[in-house]
Amino acid sequence: MRVAEKSDYSAVLNGRFRGGYTTRHYGDPGNGVNALQLELSQRCYMNESELRYDAKLARTVSATIEDMLNAFVKVAREV
């Protein structure tokens, strides 16, 4: 959550989406199998008024997602 809080994006932990099929089906924390669900708004990577992909927006959000995933991997290796 720290990476998200330091970014330009809003974030919610265990908020409106409390885990979908994939996280329930594949996640098994008791056996060391964790699952992550990420909901991403279209406005993070596209011009919504023109319904057009925006490479600049996508690069920015991609960097944040990469930082988040690196943080998750770091924590997973510490467990």
N, CA, C and O atoms as a MOPAC input file, in Angstrom:
PM7 MOZYME 1SCF
protein

 N      0.83300 1    -1.19300 1     0.00000 1
 C      0.00000 1     0.00000 1     0.00000 1
 C      0.87700 1     1.25600 1     0.00000 1
 O      0.45800 1     2.30900 1    -0.48200 1
 N      2.09700 1     1.14200 1     0.54200 1
 C      2.97000 1     2.31600 1     0.60600 1
 C      3.30900 1     2.85000 1    -0.77500 1
 O      3.34100 1     4.06400 1    -0.97800 1
 N      3.56200 1     1.96100 1    -1.72600 1
 C      3.88100 1     2.39700 1    -3.08500 1
 C      2.70700 1     3.16800 1    -3.66500 1
 O      2.89800 1     4.23100 1    -4.25500 1
 N      1.50800 1     2.65500 1    -3.50700 1
 C      0.31300 1     3.32300 1    -4.02900 1
 C      0.11900 1     4.68400 1    -3.36600 1
 O     -0.24600 1     5.65300 1    -4.03200 1
 N      0.35800 1     4.76200 1    -2.08200 1
 C      0.18100 1     6.02300 1    -1.36300 1
 C      1.16400 1     7.08600 1    -1.83200 1
 O      0.85200 1     8.27600 1    -1.79000 1
 N      2.35100 1     6.67300 1    -2.27800 1
 C      3.36800 1     7.61200 1    -2.75600 1
 C      3.15300 1     7.99900 1    -4.21800 1
 O      3.81100 1     8.91300 1    -4.71500 1
 N      2.25400 1     7.32700 1    -4.90100 1
 C      2.01300 1     7.58500 1    -6.31600 1
 C      0.98300 1     8.70100 1    -6.49500 1
 O      0.44400 1     9.24000 1    -5.52900 1
 N      0.72900 1     9.02700 1    -7.76000 1
 C     -0.29300 1    10.03000 1    -8.08700 1
 C     -1.69400 1     9.43100 1    -8.15900 1
 O     -2.64600 1    10.12700 1    -8.50800 1
 N     -1.82600 1     8.15800 1    -7.83500 1
 C     -3.09100 1     7.44300 1    -7.99500 1
 C     -3.73800 1     7.17700 1    -6.64100 1
 O     -3.05700 1     7.10200 1    -5.61900 1
 N     -5.05000 1     7.03800 1    -6.64800 1
 C     -5.74800 1     6.66800 1    -5.41500 1
 C     -5.73200 1     5.14800 1    -5.29500 1
 O     -5.63000 1     4.43700 1    -6.29500 1
 N     -5.83000 1     4.66700 1    -4.08700 1
 C     -5.80000 1     3.22800 1    -3.85800 1
 C     -6.67100 1     2.87100 1    -2.67400 1
 O     -6.83100 1     3.66300 1    -1.74500 1
 N     -7.23100 1     1.67800 1    -2.71100 1
 C     -8.05400 1     1.17500 1    -1.61600 1
 C     -7.62600 1    -0.26000 1    -1.35500 1
 O     -7.49800 1    -1.05400 1    -2.28700 1
 N     -7.40800 1    -0.58700 1    -0.10800 1
 C     -7.04500 1    -1.94000 1     0.28000 1
 C     -8.28600 1    -2.61000 1     0.85400 1
 O     -8.88100 1    -2.12000 1     1.81300 1
 N     -8.67300 1    -3.74400 1     0.25200 1
 C     -9.85900 1    -4.48300 1     0.69600 1
 C    -11.10200 1    -3.59500 1     0.73900 1
 O    -11.87800 1    -3.62800 1     1.69400 1
 N    -11.26700 1    -2.81100 1    -0.30500 1
 C    -12.39800 1    -1.90100 1    -0.36700 1
 C    -13.55000 1    -2.49900 1    -1.13600 1
 O    -14.04400 1    -3.57900 1    -0.80900 1
 N    -13.97200 1    -1.79000 1    -2.15800 1
 C    -15.15400 1    -2.18200 1    -2.91600 1
 C    -15.02700 1    -3.58200 1    -3.51500 1
 O    -15.99100 1    -4.34700 1    -3.52300 1
 N    -13.85200 1    -3.91100 1    -4.00900 1
 C    -13.63000 1    -5.23600 1    -4.59100 1
 C    -12.86700 1    -6.07200 1    -3.56800 1
 O    -11.69000 1    -5.81400 1    -3.31600 1
 N    -13.49700 1    -7.03300 1    -2.99700 1
 C    -12.86400 1    -7.83800 1    -1.95000 1
 C    -12.38400 1    -9.18300 1    -2.47600 1
 O    -12.40900 1   -10.17900 1    -1.75300 1
 N    -11.96000 1    -9.21500 1    -3.69100 1
 C    -11.42900 1   -10.45500 1    -4.24800 1
 C    -12.44200 1   -11.13300 1    -5.13000 1
 O    -13.55300 1   -11.44000 1    -4.69900 1
 N    -12.06600 1   -11.36100 1    -6.33900 1
 C    -12.95000 1   -12.01600 1    -7.29000 1
 C    -12.66400 1   -13.49500 1    -7.39000 1
 O    -11.98900 1   -14.06800 1    -6.53400 1
 N    -13.17300 1   -14.10300 1    -8.42300 1
 C    -13.02200 1   -15.54200 1    -8.63600 1
 C    -11.56300 1   -15.96900 1    -8.61400 1
 O    -11.21500 1   -16.95000 1    -7.95600 1
 N    -10.71300 1   -15.24700 1    -9.32100 1
 C     -9.31600 1   -15.65200 1    -9.44100 1
 C     -8.63100 1   -15.70700 1    -8.08000 1
 O     -7.93500 1   -16.67500 1    -7.77300 1
 N     -8.82600 1   -14.67600 1    -7.26600 1
 C     -8.17000 1   -14.67600 1    -5.96000 1
 C     -8.73200 1   -15.75700 1    -5.04500 1
 O     -7.98500 1   -16.38400 1    -4.29300 1
 N    -10.03000 1   -15.97700 1    -5.10500 1
 C    -10.61800 1   -17.03600 1    -4.27200 1
 C    -10.22400 1   -18.42800 1    -4.76300 1
 O     -9.95300 1   -19.32400 1    -3.96400 1
 N    -10.19500 1   -18.59700 1    -6.07100 1
 C     -9.92700 1   -19.91600 1    -6.65200 1
 C     -8.45300 1   -20.31400 1    -6.53400 1
 O     -8.14500 1   -21.45200 1    -6.17900 1
 N     -7.55100 1   -19.39000 1    -6.82900 1
 C     -6.12400 1   -19.72100 1    -6.87200 1
 C     -5.37300 1   -19.37400 1    -5.59800 1
 O     -4.33900 1   -19.97600 1    -5.30700 1
 N     -5.86900 1   -18.42700 1    -4.84500 1
 C     -5.19100 1   -18.06100 1    -3.60700 1
 C     -5.39900 1   -19.09700 1    -2.51800 1
 O     -6.50900 1   -19.58300 1    -2.30300 1
 N     -4.31400 1   -19.42600 1    -1.83800 1
 C     -4.35000 1   -20.38400 1    -0.72900 1
 C     -3.29800 1   -19.95500 1     0.28600 1
 O     -2.26900 1   -20.61500 1     0.43400 1
 N     -3.55500 1   -18.84000 1     0.99400 1
 C     -2.55600 1   -18.28300 1     1.89800 1
 C     -2.03200 1   -19.27200 1     2.93900 1
 O     -0.86400 1   -19.20900 1     3.32500 1
 N     -2.87600 1   -20.16700 1     3.38400 1
 C     -2.44300 1   -21.16500 1     4.36200 1
 C     -1.32900 1   -22.05800 1     3.85000 1
 O     -0.55600 1   -22.61100 1     4.63200 1
 N     -1.24900 1   -22.19500 1     2.54100 1
 C     -0.19200 1   -22.99500 1     1.91800 1
 C      0.81800 1   -22.11900 1     1.17800 1
 O      1.54300 1   -22.60100 1     0.30700 1
 N      0.86400 1   -20.84300 1     1.52400 1
 C      1.86200 1   -19.94400 1     0.94300 1
 C      1.56400 1   -19.48500 1    -0.47300 1
 O      2.46000 1   -19.00000 1    -1.16300 1
 N      0.30500 1   -19.62900 1    -0.92500 1
 C     -0.06900 1   -19.17800 1    -2.26600 1
 C     -0.97800 1   -17.95700 1    -2.10600 1
 O     -2.15300 1   -18.07700 1    -1.76100 1
 N     -0.40700 1   -16.79000 1    -2.36500 1
 C     -1.16800 1   -15.55500 1    -2.25300 1
 C     -1.63000 1   -15.10400 1    -3.62500 1
 O     -0.98000 1   -15.38900 1    -4.63100 1
 N     -2.74100 1   -14.40700 1    -3.67000 1
 C     -3.29400 1   -13.91400 1    -4.92500 1
 C     -3.56600 1   -12.42200 1    -4.78900 1
 O     -3.87800 1   -11.92500 1    -3.70700 1
 N     -3.44200 1   -11.73300 1    -5.88700 1
 C     -3.60500 1   -10.29300 1    -5.90900 1
 C     -4.59900 1    -9.91500 1    -6.99400 1
 O     -4.53000 1   -10.42400 1    -8.11300 1
 N     -5.51800 1    -9.02600 1    -6.66300 1
 C     -6.46000 1    -8.50600 1    -7.65700 1
 C     -6.21300 1    -7.01100 1    -7.77400 1
 O     -6.20900 1    -6.29200 1    -6.77500 1
 N     -6.00600 1    -6.54800 1    -9.00200 1
 C     -5.76600 1    -5.13500 1    -9.25800 1
 C     -6.83200 1    -4.63600 1   -10.21000 1
 O     -6.97700 1    -5.14800 1   -11.32000 1
 N     -7.57600 1    -3.63800 1    -9.77200 1
 C     -8.58400 1    -3.00400 1   -10.61100 1
 C     -7.97300 1    -1.69200 1   -11.10200 1
 O     -7.50900 1    -0.88000 1   -10.30300 1
 N     -7.97500 1    -1.49400 1   -12.40700 1
 C     -7.33000 1    -0.32600 1   -12.99300 1
 C     -8.32800 1     0.45100 1   -13.84400 1
 O     -8.93700 1    -0.09700 1   -14.76400 1
 N     -8.48500 1     1.71000 1   -13.53300 1
 C     -9.39900 1     2.56500 1   -14.28200 1
 C     -8.83900 1     2.85200 1   -15.67800 1
 O     -7.63000 1     3.01400 1   -15.84400 1
 N     -9.71400 1     2.91300 1   -16.66900 1
 C     -9.28600 1     3.20000 1   -18.03700 1
 C     -8.58200 1     4.54800 1   -18.14600 1
 O     -7.70500 1     4.71900 1   -18.99200 1
 N     -8.95100 1     5.49100 1   -17.31500 1
 C     -8.34100 1     6.82000 1   -17.42500 1
 C     -6.85100 1     6.79800 1   -17.07400 1
 O     -6.14900 1     7.78400 1   -17.29800 1
 N     -6.36900 1     5.68400 1   -16.52900 1
 C     -4.94100 1     5.55400 1   -16.22900 1
 C     -4.10000 1     5.27800 1   -17.46900 1
 O     -2.88500 1     5.47600 1   -17.44900 1
 N     -4.73000 1     4.82600 1   -18.54300 1
 C     -3.95900 1     4.46300 1   -19.72900 1
 C     -4.61000 1     4.86500 1   -21.05300 1
 O     -4.12300 1     4.49500 1   -22.12200 1
 N     -5.70200 1     5.61500 1   -20.98700 1
 C     -6.32500 1     6.02500 1   -22.24000 1
 C     -7.01500 1     7.37600 1   -22.12300 1
 O     -7.35500 1     7.82700 1   -21.02900 1
 N     -7.21200 1     8.00000 1   -23.25600 1
 C     -7.99400 1     9.21500 1   -23.34800 1
 C     -9.44500 1     8.75300 1   -23.44600 1
 O     -9.87900 1     8.26700 1   -24.49000 1
 N    -10.17500 1     8.90300 1   -22.37500 1
 C    -11.53900 1     8.36800 1   -22.34200 1
 C    -12.50400 1     9.12300 1   -23.25600 1
 O    -13.45500 1     8.52700 1   -23.76200 1
 N    -12.28400 1    10.40600 1   -23.47500 1
 C    -13.20600 1    11.16300 1   -24.33400 1
 C    -13.08500 1    10.73400 1   -25.79500 1
 O    -14.05500 1    10.79700 1   -26.55200 1
 N    -11.87800 1    10.29400 1   -26.18600 1
 C    -11.66400 1     9.83900 1   -27.56000 1
 C    -11.58700 1     8.31700 1   -27.66600 1
 O    -11.44400 1     7.76700 1   -28.75800 1
 N    -11.68500 1     7.64200 1   -26.51700 1
 C    -11.54400 1     6.17700 1   -26.45900 1
 C    -10.27700 1     5.73300 1   -27.19400 1
 O    -10.30000 1     4.84200 1   -28.04200 1
 N     -9.17000 1     6.39200 1   -26.83300 1
 C     -7.89900 1     6.15600 1   -27.49600 1
 C     -6.81300 1     5.85800 1   -26.46100 1
 O     -6.70700 1     6.54000 1   -25.44200 1
 N     -6.01300 1     4.83600 1   -26.73600 1
 C     -4.87100 1     4.48400 1   -25.89800 1
 C     -3.90500 1     5.65600 1   -25.85400 1
 O     -3.63300 1     6.28100 1   -26.87900 1
 N     -3.38600 1     5.95600 1   -24.66800 1
 C     -2.44700 1     7.05900 1   -24.48700 1
 C     -1.14400 1     6.48400 1   -23.92800 1
 O     -1.07600 1     6.12000 1   -22.75400 1
 N     -0.12500 1     6.40500 1   -24.75900 1
 C      1.14700 1     5.77900 1   -24.37300 1
 C      1.80300 1     6.48600 1   -23.18800 1
 O      2.40600 1     5.83000 1   -22.34000 1
 N      1.69500 1     7.80600 1   -23.11700 1
 C      2.30600 1     8.54200 1   -22.00300 1
 C      1.63900 1     8.17600 1   -20.67800 1
 O      2.31800 1     7.92000 1   -19.68400 1
 N      0.31400 1     8.15100 1   -20.67000 1
 C     -0.40200 1     7.74900 1   -19.45600 1
 C     -0.05200 1     6.30800 1   -19.07900 1
 O      0.16400 1     5.99600 1   -17.90800 1
 N     -0.00200 1     5.44900 1   -20.07600 1
 C      0.28700 1     4.03600 1   -19.82700 1
 C      1.68200 1     3.85000 1   -19.24000 1
 O      1.86600 1     3.03200 1   -18.33900 1
 N      2.66100 1     4.59400 1   -19.73500 1
 C      4.02700 1     4.48200 1   -19.18800 1
 C      4.05100 1     4.88100 1   -17.72300 1
 O      4.71500 1     4.24200 1   -16.90700 1
 N      3.32600 1     5.93500 1   -17.39500 1
 C      3.30000 1     6.41100 1   -16.00800 1
 C      2.68200 1     5.36800 1   -15.08300 1
 O      3.25500 1     5.05300 1   -14.04000 1
 N      1.53700 1     4.83500 1   -15.44500 1
 C      0.88700 1     3.84900 1   -14.58200 1
 C      1.68300 1     2.53900 1   -14.58400 1
 O      1.70700 1     1.83400 1   -13.57500 1
 N      2.32800 1     2.21000 1   -15.69200 1
 C      3.14500 1     0.99000 1   -15.75100 1
 C      4.28600 1     1.04700 1   -14.74800 1
 O      4.60700 1     0.04400 1   -14.10900 1
 N      4.89600 1     2.20900 1   -14.60800 1
 C      5.98300 1     2.36000 1   -13.64800 1
 C      5.48000 1     2.13800 1   -12.22200 1
 O      6.15800 1     1.50400 1   -11.41400 1
 N      4.30800 1     2.65400 1   -11.91600 1
 C      3.73000 1     2.46700 1   -10.57800 1
 C      3.39400 1     1.00100 1   -10.34100 1
 O      3.66100 1     0.47000 1    -9.26300 1
 N      2.80900 1     0.34200 1   -11.33900 1
 C      2.48000 1    -1.08000 1   -11.20100 1
 C      3.75100 1    -1.90100 1   -11.01100 1
 O      3.77900 1    -2.82400 1   -10.19700 1
 N      4.79500 1    -1.57200 1   -11.75600 1
 C      6.06600 1    -2.28600 1   -11.59300 1
 C      6.61200 1    -2.11900 1   -10.17800 1
 O      7.07200 1    -3.09000 1    -9.57700 1
 N      6.56700 1    -0.90900 1    -9.64200 1
 C      7.00700 1    -0.67300 1    -8.26300 1
 C      6.18000 1    -1.48800 1    -7.27300 1
 O      6.72200 1    -2.04600 1    -6.31900 1
 N      4.87100 1    -1.55500 1    -7.49900 1
 C      3.99800 1    -2.32000 1    -6.61000 1
 C      4.35300 1    -3.80900 1    -6.65200 1
 O      4.47000 1    -4.46000 1    -5.61400 1
 N      4.52100 1    -4.33000 1    -7.85000 1
 C      4.83900 1    -5.75600 1    -7.98200 1
 C      6.19100 1    -6.08000 1    -7.35500 1
 O      6.34100 1    -7.12000 1    -6.71300 1
 N      7.16900 1    -5.20800 1    -7.53300 1
 C      8.47100 1    -5.42700 1    -6.89200 1
 C      8.33500 1    -5.45200 1    -5.37500 1
 O      8.98500 1    -6.25400 1    -4.70300 1
 N      7.48700 1    -4.57000 1    -4.83000 1
 C      7.26100 1    -4.55300 1    -3.37800 1
 C      6.59200 1    -5.84200 1    -2.91300 1
 O      6.94700 1    -6.38000 1    -1.86400 1
 N      5.61500 1    -6.34500 1    -3.69400 1
 C      4.95300 1    -7.60400 1    -3.33900 1
 C      5.93100 1    -8.76000 1    -3.34000 1
 O      5.91600 1    -9.59400 1    -2.43500 1
 N      6.78300 1    -8.81300 1    -4.35700 1
 C      7.78100 1    -9.88800 1    -4.45400 1
 C      8.74800 1    -9.82000 1    -3.27900 1
 O      9.10400 1   -10.84800 1    -2.70200 1
 N      9.16900 1    -8.62000 1    -2.92800 1
 C     10.08900 1    -8.45400 1    -1.78400 1
 C      9.45700 1    -9.00300 1    -0.50200 1
 O     10.09900 1    -9.74100 1     0.24600 1
 N      8.20500 1    -8.63900 1    -0.25500 1
 C      7.52000 1    -9.11100 1     0.95100 1
 C      7.34100 1   -10.63200 1     0.89900 1
 O      7.52500 1   -11.31000 1     1.91000 1
 N      6.99200 1   -11.15600 1    -0.24300 1
 C      6.78800 1   -12.61300 1    -0.38800 1
 C      8.07400 1   -13.37500 1    -0.09500 1
 O      8.03000 1   -14.45500 1     0.49400 1
 N      9.20000 1   -12.83600 1    -0.49200 1
 C     10.48600 1   -13.50600 1    -0.24800 1
 C     10.88100 1   -13.45300 1     1.22000 1
 O     11.64600 1   -14.29700 1     1.68500 1
 N     10.37100 1   -12.47500 1     1.95100 1
 C     10.69500 1   -12.34200 1     3.37000 1
 C      9.88900 1   -13.28700 1     4.24700 1
 O     10.25000 1   -13.54900 1     5.39400 1
 N      8.79700 1   -13.79400 1     3.69800 1
 C      7.89900 1   -14.65400 1     4.50200 1
 C      8.45600 1   -16.04400 1     4.61100 1
 O      7.84600 1   -16.90600 1     5.24400 1

